[in-house]
Amino acid sequence: MIKIIYLTASGNTEYLAKYLKGELSNQLAEVEIINLLKITRDMDLECDHMILMGSINAFRVSNRIIRFAKHINNIKNISFIAVGCNDYWINKAATKPLVDVANKKNIPIKLNRVVAMPVNLIHKMSEQQGKEVVETAQLAITQIASDILSNKADKINIPIKSRLLLGVGTMETYLAPLFGIDLKVNKNCVSCGICWKNCPMKNIVPSSEEIPKFKFKCSMCLGCIYKCPQKAIHPRLYKFIPFKDGYNVKEYLD
């Protein structure tokens, strides 16, 4: 049994997780895909091979998926797939915290990969650029599926210069909460609860008027902004960071 555990905000990682499941299932592999936010304490996660997939925030995967990795048990093999805006050296250390956890638990690591998807903040790709990036990502996932089924094991060698950037990711732990408390809702809010029900850090809670209230635990995944159907959530000061009209990976799919 192969279990794919993913954590997504913009939808990029979820898309690739489902694509990977399809590629593995086509080869008759037994695969289960689970959103990390839907996992409960009594859920059976024992498997022959677990694949952890998460987006890259400031050169490393999010703290939420790292904390999850620290509590997994009864896993025979594990693989890591980090999803970022590029697969260059600057993101090659993104999974190092997960690698460290697996080594500490003596869980054999099979694959350790970085896959690029369209940029979802600051700079928006053109439709053509986005489609090309998605097509390349699909090829990468197809190769990953093949490597998993052939029981390939990567030789993990993280460049020193990539590791140096992990310090920036550590800084994000302290800076992201400032972004979180800067968020506000406008009059479009209908108190649907999607934001506080899906926040991976439990940073959003409903006020007495059922209006989102933002605390000091944000990881800056931007999920609340992207998923709000009313486009009611905006930062006060950091307006240059998220797209004005959000992000949807479907824009780049045929």
Secondary structure, DSSP 8 states (H G I E B T S, - for coil): -EEEEEE-SSSHHHHHHHHHHHHHHHTT--EEEEEGGG--TT----EEEEEEEEEEETTEE-HHHHHHHTT--SEEEEEEEEEES--SGGGTTTTHHHHHHHHHHT--EEEEEEEE----SSS---HHHHHHHHHHHHHHHHHHHHHHHTT--------HHHHHTHHHHHHHHHHHHHHHHTEEE-TT-----HHHHH-TT--EEE-TTS-EEE-S------HHHHH-TT--EEESS-TTSS-TT---GGGG--
